């Protein structure tokens, strides 16, 4: 039986990655720009992620990376995203089983919304490759909002406003660890400059057969 243990709440890991480790991630953004580019969790990227995964596993030893997305906000790509939850996972093949819905195929990869219990055991981790503050369009988190479970998009703002907002001010190399269902948003930068973030989703348990994470 799968454990029902939930990940801990918001946690910062600051300045624990080496200069060499961060330089490996700079290369990830060489040809990727915009609000979200899915990355292939191949052998090279997993090797680059090893120091970060080790930091995550200090408190969550079973966590392994299952999805990676690159975000590159800049003066020419200064987007905003309203309050929301990220509830989609990437899987190898589609399987219509109870608790998994909203199927879509993006660039040849199947995505779906899993049962809430799956997401409750997941983390999303943000590695900052540039300094970020509110003026640069840093992400804001409704701290503790993951306890609400699934929140409809139409109610996300109302629910988020019940919680303290945390602006994710970060320096290059800082890592933010969050429960997967935490409500968050990204406002446009008022002083636009480059703000690269690598987001990695972590899971502590395999998916129920016949499903498998895409990477």
N, C-alpha and C positions, 0 to 999 in steps of 0.2 A: 504494500500500500504506500502511496506517495505521502511524504511528510506534509503536514499543513503549516509548517513553520514559515512565517513571513519574514522577508528581509527587514533589516533595521531601517529607520527613517533617514532623512537627509544627512549626508556626511561629506565633509571636505577632506581631501588628501592633498596637502599643499607641498609643492617643491620636493617631491620624493623621486622624480624621474631624472635621470642623467641627461646632460646635453646631447650625448650620442643617441640616447633613446628617442629624444624629441626630434632630432634631425631625421630619423628614419620616417617619422610621420609627416614631416614637411614634404617629402617626395610624394606622399599620397595625394596632395592637393595640386600637384604640378599641372594636371590636365582636367581638374574637376572644379567647377565653379557653380554657385547657386545655392538654393535653399535646401537641397537634399539629394546627394548622389549615393546610391547604394554601392557598397564595395564588396568584392568577392573575398570571403574569408578563406583565402588560400593559405598554403604553407608559409609563404613569405610574410603575409600580414599577421598570421597567428604568431610567428616568431617575433615580429616587432611588438605585438601585444603582450608578450610573455611578462615583461616587468610590470605592466599595468595590471594584468590578471593576478599576479602575485600579490599586489597591494590590495586588490579587491578580496582575495581569498584569506587575508589575515583575519577578517571577521566573518566571512561567508565562504568557508573552504570548498564547498561543492560547486561554486559558480564557475561557468565556462562561457566564453563568448559564442553567441549564436547569430548575431547580425551586426553589421557596421554601416554607418552612414556618415558622409562628410558634408558639413555645412560651411559655406564660405560667404559670409556677409561682408559687403564692401560698399564704398560710395556709389558704385554703379549697380549694385544688387542689394538694395536696402529694404528688405521685405519686413512684413509683420505677420504674426500668427496669433489668433485670439486664444483665450483660455481653452484648453483641450486636454485629453488624455491620449497617449499612444497605445493602442490596443491591438495592433497588427503584428503578426509574426510571419516569417518567411519559412516555407516548408519545401521539401524536395518534390512531392507529388500531392495532388489533390486526393482527398478521401472524405467522402460525405458521411461523417460520423456525428453522433449527437454532441452538442456543445461547441461545435466549430462552424462558423458562419461567415457571411460577407466575403465570399471567395472572389479573388481577382488575380489576374496574371499580369505581372509587370516585368517587361523585358525578359520574358521567358521563365520567370520565377513565380511560383504560386505563393499568394499571401492570403491569410484568413484572420478572423478574430476568434481566439480560443476562449474556452470557458474561463470565467473569472478566477477560478482556483489556480489555473496555470499562471496567469499574470501576477497573482499575489505572491508567487514564488520567484518572480523575476526582478532584475534591477535594470535601470538604464544609467549608463556611466558616460560622463562628458569629459573628454580631455581637451583642455584649452591650449591652442597653439599660438594664440596672441593674447595680449592683455585685453581685458574686457571690463567695462563698467556700464552704468545706466546710459550714459551719453553715447556709448558705442552699440547700443541695442542688446545689452546683456539679457539673458533669459530671466524671467521671474517665476518663482515657484510658490504655490499656495501650500505652506508647510503643514503637513499632517493630513492633507486632503485625500490621501490614498485610502483612508478608513471609510470613505463614502462608497467604495466599490465602483461599479460602473456608473458613470454620470452621463446623461444625455447631453449632446452638443448644445441643445437649446437652453439647458440649465447650467452649463459649465461656469459662466461668469457669476451667476448668483451664488452658486456653491463655493466658488473660489473666494468670493468676498467675505465668506464666513471665517476665513483663516488668515493668519498673518502672512503677508507677502514678503518673500526673500529675493532681493535682487542678487543675481549670481555674479558678483564682482570677483574677477579672477586675474591672476598673472599667468604668463606663459608657463605651462607645465602643471598648473593646478588641475585637480581632478575632482569632479562632483559625482557623488553616488546617490541615487534616488530610487525609491520604490517605483516600479513600472507604472502604477496607476496614479501617481502624483499629478495633480493638475498644474499646468504650466503654460506660459505664453511668452512671446517674443515681440517686443515693440520695435518700431523702426528707430534707427540711430538718429539722434539729434546732432551729433558730431561724427559723421560717418568716417570710419576707417576700417581697415581689414580686421575681421573677427572670425578666425577659423576655429571650428570645433569638430572633433571627431566623436561621434556618438556610438557607443557599443552596448548592445543589449546582452545581458547575461542571464543564463538559466541554470537552475540547480538540479533539475531532473529531466529525463527524456520525456518526449511526448508519448501519449498512448498509441500503441500499434494500431494501424500500420503507418502512422505519421512519424516523420523525422524532421528536425530542423534542416533548413536548406544547406547550411554549412557546418 
